[in-house]
Amino acid sequence: MTRPLLLGLIGEGISASRTPRMHEDEGAAHDLTTIYRTIDIATQRSSEVGLSELLSSAVRLGFDGLNITHPFKQQVIELLDEVDPVAHRIGSVNTVVIDESGRTTGHNTDVTGFARGFEAGLGTASRRRVVQIGAGGAGRAVAFALSQLGVAELIIADISAARAQDLAAEIGDHVRAISTADLEPAITSADGIVNATPVGMAAFPGTPFDTGLLDPQTWVADVVYFPLETQLLAEAKEKGCRTLDGSGMAVNQAIDAFELFSGRTADPMRMRETFLSFGA
């Protein structure tokens, strides 16, 4: 008898995450009992425990894998036994596989997740000049994905100027960093905007910039998927902009993560149906 697959998600403000159901339902479809737990540092009990202790506890309890989200995608790297070369170059890990000996290996499925979601939802959109807001864990993956998608000029803004500059330098000459003070003129001249910050999540409401700056010809993408239609996307739609919600990235990264955790090939349509069953 195959033992249950024990998985978890570590992050902040994740109590309503759709990820557990996606993995548990997909596991059931493969006759693989899957137990997926959220470990939310926003709760009082978890907030008193550090990332290192949470990771050690997961290993000790026999977890087979973990998904990692805001704000730990970069912090977790130094705690792992091994990091996949792609994740190492990106400098961000969102998936940790734990083998039978307790050895931990970090991966990044956000890059392919965002890229496939973008091609499906905004495949014909102009990629001449794109502004990305956020250079943290998710932002790093998105920036690498946008570069692979052929964005000619990628402009990155972050509350940490140094973090944005470091990311731009790592990717290439077609990427440059700007300060948040220079965000307004960048947005008004961009073909597309990507929000790669947690702003817009239920736990972090609001928009990352003044949406009054948007032109109807500008497309807007968001990595946030809870809620599915963020305030940013709702206001962008009102302006007539094409939009892309975070569902594509969320589902596609989960597909790749499930395969890493279980060794089974996930069904993309089934996982997306599970994701959408939650409603908007």
Residue frames as qw, qx, qy, qz and C-alpha x, y, z in Angstrom:
[[0.000, 0.887, 0.462, 0.000, 0.00, 0.00, 0.00],
 [0.398, 0.476, -0.019, 0.784, 1.35, 3.41, -1.02],
 [0.312, -0.494, -0.493, 0.645, 1.75, 5.71, 1.94],
 [0.143, 0.922, 0.355, -0.063, 0.00, 9.11, 1.85],
 [0.482, 0.405, 0.026, 0.776, 1.75, 12.06, 0.26],
 [0.356, -0.777, -0.365, 0.368, 2.23, 14.71, 2.96],
 [0.408, 0.439, 0.170, 0.782, 2.66, 18.27, 1.69],
 [0.248, -0.745, -0.403, 0.470, 2.53, 21.80, 3.05],
 [0.308, 0.728, 0.170, 0.588, 2.57, 25.49, 2.16],
 [0.483, -0.503, -0.287, 0.656, 4.60, 27.99, 4.20],
 [0.215, 0.434, 0.237, 0.842, 3.83, 31.69, 3.85],
 [0.004, -0.264, -0.443, 0.857, 1.94, 34.70, 5.16],
 [0.463, 0.341, 0.111, -0.810, -1.76, 35.37, 4.67],
 [0.288, 0.204, -0.829, -0.433, -2.36, 31.99, 3.00],
 [0.379, 0.067, 0.792, -0.473, -5.25, 30.61, 5.04],
 [0.673, 0.495, 0.300, -0.460, -7.58, 30.78, 2.02],
 [0.025, 0.503, -0.716, -0.483, -5.06, 29.38, -0.49],
 [0.857, 0.279, -0.042, -0.431, -6.41, 27.19, -3.29],
 [0.308, 0.559, -0.769, -0.036, -3.18, 25.19, -3.50],
 [0.366, -0.192, 0.855, -0.312, -4.11, 22.48, -0.95],
 [0.739, 0.349, 0.407, -0.408, -7.27, 21.49, -2.83],
 [0.589, 0.655, -0.383, -0.279, -5.46, 21.43, -6.17],
 [0.153, 0.476, -0.862, 0.084, -2.87, 18.98, -4.85],
 [0.444, -0.035, 0.797, -0.408, -5.26, 16.85, -2.83],
 [0.748, 0.444, 0.226, -0.439, -7.76, 16.49, -5.68],
 [0.543, 0.627, -0.524, -0.192, -5.04, 15.72, -8.21],
 [0.086, -0.371, 0.902, -0.204, -3.56, 13.14, -5.86],
 [0.625, 0.151, 0.618, -0.452, -6.97, 11.50, -5.47],
 [0.723, 0.563, -0.112, -0.385, -7.29, 11.29, -9.26],
 [0.458, 0.532, -0.712, 0.022, -4.07, 9.25, -9.23],
 [0.874, -0.338, -0.341, -0.081, -5.31, 7.04, -6.35],
 [0.539, 0.176, -0.444, 0.694, -2.68, 8.73, -4.22],
 [0.409, -0.806, -0.417, 0.099, -3.90, 9.89, -0.81],
 [0.404, 0.391, -0.104, 0.820, -2.58, 13.43, -0.48],
 [0.396, -0.785, -0.404, 0.252, -2.66, 15.49, 2.70],
 [0.391, 0.455, 0.030, 0.800, -1.82, 19.16, 2.25],
 [0.396, -0.741, -0.426, 0.336, -1.54, 21.61, 5.13],
 [0.227, 0.813, -0.007, 0.536, -1.05, 25.39, 5.23],
 [0.618, -0.404, -0.310, 0.599, 1.45, 26.86, 7.66],
 [0.127, 0.831, 0.228, 0.492, 0.48, 30.52, 7.87],
 [0.473, -0.041, -0.399, 0.784, 2.85, 32.78, 9.81],
 [0.207, -0.436, -0.091, -0.871, 0.02, 35.32, 10.05],
 [0.729, -0.516, -0.399, -0.208, -1.55, 33.10, 12.70],
 [0.386, -0.825, 0.312, -0.272, -0.46, 33.69, 16.27],
 [0.890, -0.320, 0.317, 0.076, 1.02, 30.24, 16.82],
 [0.828, 0.344, 0.173, 0.408, 3.06, 30.15, 13.60],
 [0.199, 0.920, -0.079, 0.330, 4.28, 33.76, 13.88],
 [0.498, -0.776, 0.377, -0.082, 6.43, 32.81, 16.86],
 [0.850, -0.115, 0.454, 0.241, 8.26, 30.10, 14.89],
 [0.021, 0.691, -0.449, -0.566, 11.09, 30.88, 12.44],
 [0.743, 0.478, -0.303, -0.358, 11.40, 29.52, 8.90],
 [0.269, 0.455, -0.843, 0.101, 14.32, 27.27, 9.86],
 [0.327, -0.071, 0.816, -0.472, 12.28, 25.63, 12.61],
 [0.734, 0.346, 0.182, -0.556, 9.26, 25.22, 10.34],
 [0.628, 0.515, -0.542, -0.216, 11.39, 23.52, 7.70],
 [0.085, 0.341, -0.897, 0.269, 13.09, 21.27, 10.27],
 [0.531, 0.061, 0.620, -0.575, 9.71, 20.32, 11.72],
 [0.770, 0.416, -0.108, -0.471, 8.39, 19.38, 8.28],
 [0.477, 0.457, -0.751, -0.008, 11.38, 17.12, 7.71],
 [0.120, -0.213, 0.855, -0.458, 11.04, 15.57, 11.16],
 [0.617, 0.189, 0.465, -0.605, 7.31, 14.94, 10.67],
 [0.515, 0.088, 0.814, 0.254, 7.90, 13.13, 7.38],
 [0.456, 0.742, 0.111, -0.479, 6.63, 15.71, 4.89],
 [0.752, 0.238, 0.471, 0.395, 7.35, 14.83, 1.26],
 [0.374, 0.348, 0.265, 0.818, 7.42, 18.41, 0.07],
 [0.097, -0.689, -0.381, 0.609, 6.61, 22.04, 0.68],
 [0.321, 0.717, 0.298, 0.542, 5.49, 24.97, -1.37],
 [0.403, -0.408, -0.228, 0.787, 7.05, 28.26, -0.29],
 [0.182, 0.780, 0.398, 0.446, 5.44, 31.64, -0.84],
 [0.068, 0.678, -0.147, 0.717, 5.73, 35.27, 0.35],
 [0.160, 0.945, -0.282, -0.036, 7.86, 36.26, 2.19],
 [0.706, -0.490, 0.504, 0.083, 10.18, 33.23, 2.22],
 [0.876, 0.477, 0.071, 0.023, 11.08, 32.38, -1.39],
 [0.436, 0.726, -0.418, 0.328, 14.56, 33.85, -1.10],
 [0.404, -0.643, 0.524, -0.385, 15.16, 33.21, 2.60],
 [0.945, -0.117, 0.244, -0.182, 14.60, 29.46, 2.27],
 [0.737, 0.582, -0.338, 0.071, 17.52, 28.93, -0.11],
 [0.128, 0.632, -0.662, 0.382, 20.25, 29.04, 2.54],
 [0.621, -0.294, 0.563, -0.459, 18.38, 26.45, 4.61],
 [0.928, 0.261, 0.004, -0.265, 18.24, 23.78, 1.91],
 [0.751, -0.310, 0.508, 0.285, 20.63, 20.89, 1.26],
 [0.404, 0.050, 0.630, 0.662, 20.52, 21.41, -2.50],
 [0.349, 0.666, 0.185, -0.632, 19.05, 23.89, -4.98],
 [0.707, 0.480, 0.471, 0.221, 18.18, 23.12, -8.59],
 [0.462, -0.059, 0.239, 0.852, 20.46, 25.10, -11.00],
 [0.016, 0.596, 0.466, 0.654, 17.52, 27.03, -12.49],
 [0.454, -0.822, -0.340, -0.049, 16.22, 28.04, -9.05],
 [0.641, -0.433, -0.024, 0.634, 19.76, 28.90, -7.98],
 [0.333, 0.212, 0.303, 0.867, 20.20, 31.28, -10.91],
 [0.203, -0.708, -0.428, -0.524, 16.83, 32.89, -10.27],
 [0.137, 0.220, -0.549, 0.795, 17.60, 33.16, -6.57],
 [0.569, -0.120, 0.215, -0.785, 14.11, 32.09, -5.57],
 [0.150, -0.017, -0.988, -0.031, 12.56, 28.78, -4.49],
 [0.581, -0.138, 0.054, -0.800, 8.84, 28.04, -4.34],
 [0.942, -0.043, -0.202, -0.263, 8.97, 24.23, -4.21],
 [0.135, -0.588, 0.771, -0.204, 10.97, 22.04, -1.83],
 [0.878, 0.020, -0.429, -0.210, 11.15, 18.28, -2.31],
 [0.416, -0.582, 0.628, -0.306, 12.03, 16.23, 0.78],
 [0.644, 0.223, -0.710, -0.179, 13.35, 12.72, 0.11],
 [0.842, -0.365, -0.385, -0.102, 13.09, 9.67, 2.37],
 [0.677, -0.052, -0.384, 0.626, 16.36, 10.53, 4.11],
 [0.239, -0.837, -0.319, 0.375, 15.13, 14.05, 4.91],
 [0.408, -0.156, 0.294, 0.850, 17.32, 15.75, 2.31],
 [0.271, 0.794, 0.371, -0.399, 15.77, 18.96, 0.93],
 [0.412, 0.072, 0.499, 0.759, 16.04, 20.17, -2.66],
 [0.190, 0.648, 0.259, -0.690, 14.71, 23.53, -3.83],
 [0.360, 0.329, 0.667, 0.563, 13.08, 24.19, -7.21],
 [0.185, 0.409, 0.113, -0.886, 11.34, 27.08, -8.91],
 [0.282, 0.404, 0.825, 0.276, 8.16, 26.36, -10.85],
 [0.118, 0.771, 0.303, -0.547, 7.03, 30.02, -10.92],
 [0.033, -0.473, 0.479, 0.739, 9.02, 30.85, -14.08],
 [0.030, -0.108, -0.878, -0.465, 7.37, 28.25, -16.30],
 [0.030, 0.586, 0.762, -0.273, 4.08, 28.85, -14.48],
 [0.100, 0.714, 0.110, -0.684, 3.99, 32.55, -15.32],
 [0.008, 0.349, -0.628, -0.696, 5.28, 32.05, -18.87],
 [0.013, 0.263, 0.923, 0.281, 2.63, 29.48, -19.78],
 [0.042, 0.692, 0.608, -0.387, -0.09, 31.59, -18.17],
 [0.035, 0.627, -0.141, -0.765, 1.06, 34.67, -20.10],
 [0.006, 0.137, -0.778, -0.614, 1.12, 32.87, -23.45],
 [0.011, 0.443, 0.894, 0.065, -2.39, 31.53, -22.85],
 [0.031, -0.782, -0.527, 0.331, -3.90, 34.83, -21.73],
 [0.077, 0.908, -0.066, -0.406, -1.83, 37.57, -23.39],
 [0.767, -0.004, 0.478, 0.428, 0.00, 35.73, -26.14],
 [0.469, 0.631, 0.352, 0.509, -0.55, 38.46, -28.75],
 [0.239, -0.950, -0.129, 0.155, 0.20, 41.39, -26.44],
 [0.432, 0.796, -0.263, 0.332, 3.04, 43.78, -27.27],
 [0.834, -0.438, -0.090, 0.323, 6.29, 43.03, -25.45],
 [0.468, 0.678, -0.095, 0.559, 8.29, 46.07, -26.54],
 [0.087, 0.416, -0.480, 0.767, 8.37, 47.80, -23.14],
 [0.667, -0.489, -0.542, -0.149, 7.11, 46.25, -19.90],
 [0.129, -0.584, 0.461, -0.655, 7.16, 47.63, -16.36],
 [0.702, -0.266, -0.658, 0.063, 7.34, 45.13, -13.52],
 [0.311, -0.687, 0.284, -0.592, 6.64, 46.21, -9.96],
 [0.840, -0.429, 0.277, -0.185, 8.30, 44.01, -7.36],
 [0.517, 0.582, -0.625, 0.062, 11.68, 42.27, -7.30],
 [0.555, -0.435, 0.616, -0.350, 11.15, 39.87, -4.41],
 [0.473, -0.123, 0.871, 0.045, 10.76, 36.11, -4.61],
 [0.589, 0.567, 0.573, -0.058, 7.88, 36.05, -7.11],
 [0.261, 0.912, -0.095, -0.302, 9.28, 39.10, -8.88],
 [0.223, -0.562, 0.723, 0.334, 12.56, 37.40, -9.61],
 [0.487, 0.171, 0.845, 0.140, 10.79, 34.49, -11.29],
 [0.432, 0.788, 0.403, -0.172, 8.49, 36.78, -13.26],
 [0.068, 0.859, -0.327, -0.387, 11.39, 38.92, -14.50],
 [0.285, -0.315, 0.843, 0.330, 13.24, 35.86, -15.81],
 [0.469, 0.440, 0.766, 0.005, 10.02, 34.63, -17.42],
 [0.322, 0.882, 0.155, -0.307, 9.35, 37.99, -19.12],
 [0.068, -0.693, 0.584, 0.416, 12.88, 37.98, -20.46],
 [0.356, -0.033, 0.906, 0.227, 12.38, 34.48, -21.87],
 [0.419, 0.649, 0.617, -0.151, 9.08, 35.63, -23.39],
 [0.509, 0.384, 0.367, 0.677, 10.98, 38.14, -25.50],
 [0.110, -0.950, -0.243, 0.165, 10.30, 41.45, -23.74],
 [0.593, 0.596, -0.042, 0.540, 12.58, 43.94, -25.50],
 [0.117, 0.459, -0.382, 0.793, 12.85, 46.40, -22.58],
 [0.613, -0.531, -0.585, 0.022, 11.99, 45.37, -19.06],
 [0.001, 0.572, -0.291, 0.767, 11.83, 48.04, -16.37],
 [0.618, -0.368, -0.674, 0.170, 11.80, 46.89, -12.74],
 [0.166, -0.613, 0.221, -0.740, 10.71, 49.00, -9.78],
 [0.680, -0.339, -0.628, 0.169, 10.84, 47.92, -6.14],
 [0.413, -0.900, -0.054, -0.130, 10.69, 49.54, -2.72],
 [0.661, -0.544, 0.337, 0.392, 14.29, 48.37, -2.40],
 [0.434, 0.827, -0.261, -0.246, 16.27, 50.11, -5.15],
 [0.139, -0.569, 0.805, 0.094, 19.24, 47.80, -4.53],
 [0.603, 0.100, 0.783, -0.113, 17.09, 44.69, -4.95],
 [0.638, 0.707, 0.223, -0.211, 15.72, 45.96, -8.26],
 [0.226, 0.830, -0.478, -0.177, 19.19, 46.90, -9.49],
 [0.363, -0.377, 0.852, 0.029, 20.64, 43.52, -8.56],
 [0.677, 0.333, 0.644, -0.127, 17.88, 41.67, -10.39],
 [0.529, 0.820, -0.017, -0.217, 18.22, 43.82, -13.51],
 [0.026, 0.745, -0.651, -0.144, 21.99, 43.26, -13.59],
 [0.519, -0.174, 0.837, -0.031, 21.54, 39.49, -13.31],
 [0.691, 0.482, 0.516, -0.153, 19.21, 39.21, -16.29],
 [0.612, 0.274, 0.423, 0.610, 20.81, 41.34, -18.99],
 [0.200, -0.105, 0.097, 0.969, 21.30, 44.68, -20.71],
 [0.209, -0.407, -0.561, -0.690, 17.66, 44.85, -21.83],
 [0.515, -0.667, -0.537, 0.026, 16.58, 45.13, -18.18],
 [0.227, 0.386, -0.294, 0.845, 16.94, 48.24, -16.06],
 [0.346, -0.538, -0.675, 0.367, 15.89, 49.26, -12.58],
 [0.020, -0.586, -0.090, -0.805, 14.14, 52.46, -11.60],
 [0.013, -0.050, -0.661, 0.749, 13.14, 53.99, -8.30],
 [0.058, 0.599, 0.793, -0.094, 9.50, 54.03, -7.29],
 [0.015, 0.679, 0.123, -0.724, 9.68, 57.82, -7.68],
 [0.121, 0.381, -0.565, -0.722, 10.17, 57.28, -11.43],
 [0.322, 0.228, 0.919, -0.016, 7.32, 54.80, -11.72],
 [0.393, 0.673, 0.365, -0.509, 4.73, 57.26, -13.08],
 [0.352, 0.676, -0.382, -0.522, 6.48, 58.15, -16.37],
 [0.074, -0.249, 0.947, 0.190, 7.48, 54.51, -16.85],
 [0.369, 0.364, 0.818, -0.249, 3.86, 53.35, -16.55],
 [0.425, 0.721, 0.177, -0.518, 2.51, 55.96, -18.95],
 [0.338, 0.659, -0.537, -0.405, 4.98, 54.85, -21.65],
 [0.295, -0.230, 0.928, -0.003, 4.71, 51.08, -21.16],
 [0.506, 0.017, -0.658, -0.557, 2.96, 48.49, -23.32],
 [0.753, -0.346, -0.537, -0.158, 2.32, 46.33, -20.28],
 [0.243, -0.604, 0.501, -0.570, 2.46, 46.35, -16.47],
 [0.732, -0.136, -0.667, 0.019, 3.04, 43.37, -14.19],
 [0.468, -0.681, 0.303, -0.475, 2.33, 43.46, -10.47],
 [0.756, 0.105, -0.621, 0.179, 4.73, 41.03, -8.83],
 [0.045, -0.308, 0.590, -0.745, 4.14, 42.25, -5.27],
 [0.116, -0.332, -0.915, 0.198, 1.67, 40.90, -2.69],
 [0.212, 0.263, 0.207, -0.918, -0.32, 44.14, -2.90],
 [0.566, 0.065, -0.432, -0.699, -3.84, 43.17, -3.85],
 [0.398, -0.103, -0.905, 0.109, -3.97, 40.01, -1.77],
 [0.499, -0.689, -0.460, -0.254, -6.76, 39.78, 0.78],
 [0.670, -0.541, -0.240, 0.449, -4.13, 40.33, 3.48],
 [0.352, -0.338, 0.147, 0.860, -2.53, 43.27, 1.60],
 [0.362, 0.750, 0.553, 0.010, -5.37, 45.26, -0.05],
 [0.001, 0.829, -0.103, -0.549, -4.89, 48.13, -2.46],
 [0.770, 0.618, 0.060, 0.146, -3.04, 48.75, -5.72],
 [0.744, -0.254, 0.076, 0.613, 0.73, 49.03, -6.26],
 [0.230, -0.051, 0.208, 0.949, 0.36, 52.27, -8.25],
 [0.343, 0.458, 0.252, -0.781, -2.20, 54.90, -9.22],
 [0.480, 0.301, 0.787, 0.243, -4.38, 53.18, -11.83],
 [0.283, 0.870, 0.214, -0.343, -5.43, 56.58, -13.12],
 [0.117, -0.660, 0.542, 0.506, -2.14, 56.49, -15.04],
 [0.525, 0.074, 0.820, 0.216, -3.27, 53.58, -17.19],
 [0.350, 0.358, -0.386, -0.775, -3.99, 53.92, -20.88],
 [0.858, 0.160, 0.249, -0.420, -6.63, 51.61, -22.43],
 [0.743, 0.532, -0.400, -0.071, -3.96, 50.24, -24.79],
 [0.016, 0.547, -0.773, 0.321, -1.83, 49.04, -21.86],
 [0.800, -0.196, -0.545, -0.159, -2.18, 45.44, -20.70],
 [0.312, -0.607, 0.510, -0.524, -2.00, 44.64, -16.99],
 [0.768, -0.034, -0.640, -0.003, -1.01, 41.34, -15.35],
 [0.462, -0.636, 0.386, -0.482, -1.12, 40.38, -11.68],
 [0.397, 0.215, -0.884, 0.123, 0.53, 37.44, -9.91],
 [0.325, -0.051, 0.646, -0.689, -1.99, 37.65, -7.05],
 [0.352, -0.149, -0.802, -0.459, -4.75, 35.06, -7.30],
 [0.360, -0.583, -0.717, 0.125, -6.67, 35.56, -4.06],
 [0.651, 0.480, 0.444, -0.386, -8.83, 37.39, -4.82],
 [0.652, 0.265, 0.561, 0.436, -8.78, 36.36, -8.47],
 [0.253, 0.753, 0.250, 0.554, -9.83, 39.84, -9.56],
 [0.460, -0.327, -0.316, 0.763, -7.70, 42.23, -7.57],
 [0.064, 0.856, 0.242, -0.453, -8.49, 45.91, -7.20],
 [0.156, -0.511, 0.501, 0.680, -5.72, 46.56, -9.74],
 [0.164, 0.127, 0.860, 0.466, -7.31, 44.31, -12.37],
 [0.118, 0.712, 0.677, -0.143, -10.82, 45.59, -11.71],
 [0.009, 0.836, 0.037, -0.548, -9.74, 49.19, -12.19],
 [0.175, -0.344, 0.664, 0.640, -7.64, 48.30, -15.24],
 [0.211, 0.389, 0.861, 0.252, -10.69, 46.63, -16.83],
 [0.091, 0.830, 0.435, -0.338, -12.73, 49.76, -16.18],
 [0.050, -0.713, 0.304, 0.630, -10.11, 51.68, -18.16],
 [0.783, 0.549, -0.076, -0.284, -10.47, 49.22, -21.05],
 [0.013, 0.647, -0.759, -0.063, -7.14, 47.44, -20.53],
 [0.845, 0.072, -0.518, -0.113, -6.52, 43.79, -21.37],
 [0.433, -0.639, 0.512, -0.377, -5.80, 41.96, -18.13],
 [0.708, 0.135, -0.692, 0.039, -4.28, 38.72, -16.89],
 [0.659, -0.642, 0.166, -0.354, -5.07, 37.39, -13.43],
 [0.153, -0.614, 0.763, -0.133, -2.82, 35.19, -11.32],
 [0.898, -0.011, 0.318, -0.304, -4.66, 31.94, -12.03],
 [0.812, 0.519, -0.268, 0.015, -2.41, 30.88, -14.90],
 [0.216, 0.610, -0.657, 0.386, 0.76, 31.20, -12.84],
 [0.550, -0.352, 0.562, -0.507, -0.90, 29.60, -9.81],
 [0.940, 0.135, 0.178, -0.257, -2.20, 26.56, -11.69],
 [0.765, 0.549, -0.321, 0.103, 0.84, 25.98, -13.89],
 [0.049, 0.613, -0.681, 0.397, 3.33, 26.25, -11.04],
 [0.693, -0.235, 0.519, -0.442, 1.18, 23.76, -9.09],
 [0.927, 0.329, -0.084, -0.159, 1.19, 21.33, -12.03],
 [0.548, 0.574, -0.539, 0.283, 4.99, 21.29, -12.09],
 [0.250, -0.506, 0.635, -0.527, 5.20, 21.12, -8.28],
 [0.879, -0.079, 0.260, -0.392, 2.82, 18.14, -8.11],
 [0.883, 0.389, -0.259, 0.041, 4.99, 16.24, -10.56],
 [0.258, 0.588, -0.619, 0.452, 8.10, 17.00, -8.50],
 [0.498, -0.378, 0.536, -0.567, 6.36, 15.88, -5.29],
 [0.839, 0.026, 0.400, -0.367, 4.69, 12.74, -6.60],
 [0.260, -0.270, 0.825, 0.424, 6.50, 11.64, -9.73],
 [0.404, 0.515, 0.756, 0.018, 3.07, 11.58, -11.44],
 [0.135, 0.168, 0.397, 0.892, 2.04, 13.62, -14.48],
 [0.186, 0.450, 0.518, -0.703, -0.67, 16.11, -13.51],
 [0.268, 0.578, 0.678, 0.366, -3.69, 16.84, -15.70],
 [0.148, 0.018, -0.024, 0.988, -3.63, 20.60, -16.46],
 [0.359, -0.385, -0.426, -0.736, -7.34, 20.85, -17.23],
 [0.636, -0.493, -0.593, 0.018, -8.33, 18.99, -14.08],
 [0.475, -0.287, -0.358, 0.751, -6.11, 21.13, -11.87],
 [0.020, -0.137, -0.124, -0.983, -7.46, 24.31, -13.43],
 [0.489, -0.466, -0.548, -0.494, -11.04, 23.14, -12.91],
 [0.605, -0.460, -0.543, 0.358, -10.26, 22.53, -9.25],
 [0.301, -0.107, -0.135, 0.938, -8.74, 26.01, -8.98],
 [0.199, -0.219, -0.291, -0.910, -11.74, 27.67, -10.62],
 [0.464, -0.469, -0.740, -0.131, -14.23, 25.71, -8.48],
 [0.327, -0.369, -0.477, 0.727, -13.52, 28.22, -5.70],
 [0.140, 0.902, 0.404, 0.059, -15.10, 30.99, -7.76],
 [0.362, 0.719, -0.076, 0.588, -13.67, 34.50, -8.10]]
